[in-house]
Amino acid sequence: MSRPRRTVLFVLVPLLALGSAADASTPSVGPQKLFTGRTSPVSVPGTDADRGRPLRRGDRLVYREIVMRRGSKPRTTTLTVPTGTKLVGLAVSGGQNLQLAPGSERYIGRRSVRLVVRYDRTTRNGRIYALGRR
């Protein structure tokens, strides 16, 4: 009775290893998180949110961790600010090569934006941020 279980286990383990190797060609994008600090970790262009200065009352920063690998293929991700806020700016820490996804060029005043993460020689691991304001 235990013999078939071993066979299944030995078959599944190599398949799982193959699946993770295939994923190595795309950037790793972590889950979206809400920044809970009181001072801004980045300067957000086009706003008064400067690195190391207190965030305004009602400002909300959301972010995703990005891990790049050499030769990574482009990957699309979305950032959504909390309910009751609208997007006022985007920022990057770590030097990712980000582009707005087609159709997302006018993100100011909306709740979400789609971004394309691309690898190039200057790309490093870091975070992408979206600033929402009431």
C-alpha positions as CSV (number, residue, x, y, z in Angstrom):
1,M,0.0,0.0,0.0
2,S,2.8,2.4,0.7
3,R,4.6,1.6,-2.5
4,P,2.2,3.5,-4.8
5,R,2.5,6.6,-2.6
6,R,6.3,6.6,-3.0
7,T,6.0,6.3,-6.7
8,V,3.6,9.3,-6.8
9,L,6.0,11.3,-4.6
10,F,9.0,10.5,-6.8
11,V,7.1,11.6,-9.9
12,L,5.8,14.9,-8.4
13,V,9.1,16.1,-7.1
14,P,10.9,16.3,-10.5
15,L,7.8,18.0,-12.0
16,L,7.8,20.6,-9.3
17,A,11.5,21.3,-9.9
18,L,10.9,21.8,-13.7
19,G,8.1,24.3,-13.0
20,S,10.4,26.5,-10.8
21,A,13.1,26.5,-13.4
22,A,10.7,27.8,-16.1
23,D,9.7,30.6,-13.8
24,A,13.3,31.8,-13.4
25,S,13.1,33.6,-16.8
26,T,10.6,36.2,-15.5
27,P,11.1,38.8,-12.7
28,S,9.7,37.9,-9.3
29,V,7.0,40.3,-8.2
30,G,5.9,40.1,-4.6
31,P,2.4,40.7,-3.3
32,Q,1.2,44.3,-2.9
33,K,1.8,45.7,0.5
34,L,0.7,48.9,2.3
35,F,3.6,51.0,3.6
36,T,2.9,51.8,7.2
37,G,5.7,54.2,8.1
38,R,5.2,57.9,8.7
39,T,8.1,59.2,6.6
40,S,8.4,58.6,2.9
41,P,11.0,55.9,1.8
42,V,11.2,57.5,-1.7
43,S,10.7,60.8,-3.5
44,V,7.6,60.6,-5.6
45,P,8.1,62.8,-8.7
46,G,5.4,65.4,-9.3
47,T,4.4,65.5,-5.6
48,D,5.6,67.0,-2.4
49,A,6.4,63.5,-1.0
50,D,10.2,63.5,-0.5
51,R,12.4,60.8,0.8
52,G,12.9,61.1,4.6
53,R,10.1,63.7,5.1
54,P,6.7,63.0,6.7
55,L,3.9,61.9,4.5
56,R,0.8,64.1,4.4
57,R,-2.2,63.1,6.4
58,G,-4.3,60.8,4.2
59,D,-1.4,59.7,2.0
60,R,-1.1,56.0,1.3
61,L,1.9,54.3,-0.2
62,V,1.5,50.8,-1.7
63,Y,4.5,48.8,-3.0
64,R,5.7,45.5,-4.5
65,E,9.1,43.9,-4.1
66,I,10.8,43.1,-7.4
67,V,13.6,40.6,-7.8
68,M,15.3,40.7,-11.3
69,R,17.4,38.0,-12.9
70,R,19.8,38.4,-15.8
71,G,17.9,37.7,-19.0
72,S,14.4,38.1,-17.4
73,K,11.5,38.6,-19.8
74,P,9.2,41.6,-19.3
75,R,6.4,41.1,-16.8
76,T,3.2,43.1,-16.2
77,T,2.0,43.9,-12.7
78,T,-0.6,46.2,-11.2
79,L,-0.5,48.6,-8.3
80,T,-3.8,49.6,-6.7
81,V,-4.2,52.3,-4.0
82,P,-6.6,51.9,-1.1
83,T,-10.3,52.8,-1.4
84,G,-10.9,56.5,-0.9
85,T,-7.6,57.5,-2.5
86,K,-6.5,58.3,-6.0
87,L,-3.1,57.8,-7.7
88,V,-0.9,60.9,-7.7
89,G,2.5,59.4,-8.5
90,L,4.8,56.5,-9.0
91,A,8.3,55.9,-7.6
92,V,11.1,53.3,-7.8
93,S,13.7,52.3,-5.4
94,G,16.6,50.1,-6.6
95,G,16.7,51.1,-10.3
96,Q,14.1,48.9,-12.0
97,N,13.4,49.6,-15.7
98,L,9.6,50.2,-15.5
99,Q,7.2,51.2,-18.2
100,L,3.5,51.9,-18.1
101,A,1.6,49.2,-19.8
102,P,-0.3,50.2,-22.9
103,G,-3.5,51.9,-22.0
104,S,-2.2,53.0,-18.6
105,E,-0.5,56.3,-19.6
106,R,-3.1,58.4,-17.8
107,Y,-3.1,56.9,-14.4
108,I,-3.3,60.2,-12.3
109,G,-6.7,60.3,-10.5
110,R,-7.3,56.5,-11.0
111,R,-7.1,53.8,-8.4
112,S,-4.8,51.4,-10.2
113,V,-2.0,51.3,-12.8
114,R,-0.5,48.5,-14.9
115,L,3.3,48.5,-15.1
116,V,5.8,46.5,-17.2
117,V,9.0,45.4,-15.4
118,R,11.9,44.9,-17.8
119,Y,15.5,43.8,-17.2
120,D,18.5,45.7,-18.5
121,R,22.1,46.0,-17.5
122,T,21.4,48.8,-14.9
123,T,18.5,47.0,-13.3
124,R,18.7,46.0,-9.6
125,N,16.3,44.5,-7.1
126,G,14.0,46.9,-5.2
127,R,10.5,48.2,-4.9
128,I,7.9,50.0,-7.0
129,Y,5.7,52.4,-5.2
130,A,2.3,54.1,-5.9
131,L,1.2,57.1,-3.9
132,G,-2.5,57.5,-3.2
133,R,-4.0,60.7,-1.8
134,R,-7.5,61.6,-0.6
